[in-house]
Amino acid sequence: MTSGYAPADGASLYYEVAGEGSPVVLLHPGQGGCVLWDRQFLPFAREHRVIRYDARGFGRSERPDAPFSPYEDLRALLDALGVARAALVGLSYGGLTAIDFAIAYPSRVSGLVLVNAGLSGYQYAQLADYVARLRAASEREDQDAWIEVQLEMWFDGPSRTSRQVDRAARDEVRRILSEQVTRNRARGHSPQQRDLGAVDRLSEIRAPTLVVESALDVPDIHTIAALLEDRIADATRVVIDNAAHLVTVERPDEFAAAVLPFLRGL
């Protein structure tokens, strides 16, 4: 395995690379950083050249106070690593970035795996209570409560309690989120993010696409998965049971069984 930092429009992005073969980039969700791919990074590297990185403001990557585009950061990383074309595996926020990149740079994408993906330009209809609870915890400066709201939403999911999930895995995610919150407080305000508004441009995507959906995720994510399947030509959609948003942590074996055959076929 090799690691380093890649320049990206005034920032430095931490990355790790392992394995040989066709390039595959793992894009993490809007929590924690690339450590959330620990269960996939080396196993996937037995078949591919796997790249994972901390997006701007996550993990070990910088967060300068200037507007930026996540998909342009991805382009800069690939340029720095000499990767002309890669398959993108994006979870949540990472899926949003992968979609925007596939629209902006279609010739550089060999395939897309969109996992409980976000979607730029999509108007979330059912997150008002979640946002209100996060805001209330922030106003109280209650870091533990803020993290618990995140865990209930993205790890437990709307249909389970914390007692119905794997305690060790939940505690692992709690630790990762706690470390992220501590780093973010030290970094100050979040810079403005520029996206493509991809919700109206999905038909432009021509890369082979696998949509991976967790059965126990929040309703908006199910709606987005349906949009991706409907509007991306020849997209295939699979559902993984007994998992909420962070399926790569909860169900790594089932995730690999769904994704690796698709990557082999590209």
Buried (B, 14 or more C-beta within 10 A) or exposed (E): EEEEBBEBBEBBBBBBBBBEBBBBBBBBBBBBBBBBBBBBBBBBBEBBBBBBBBBBBBBBBBBBEEEBBBBBBBBBBBBBBEBEBBBBBBBBBBBBBBBBBBBBBEEBBBBBBBBBBBBBBBEBEEEEEBEEBBEEBEEEEEBEBBBBBBBBBBBBBEEBEEEEBEEEBBEBBBEBBBBBBEBBEEBEEEBEBBBBEBBEBBEBBEBBBBBBBBBBBBEBBBBBBEBBBEBBEEBEBBBBEEBBBBBBBBBBEBBBEBBBEBBEEB
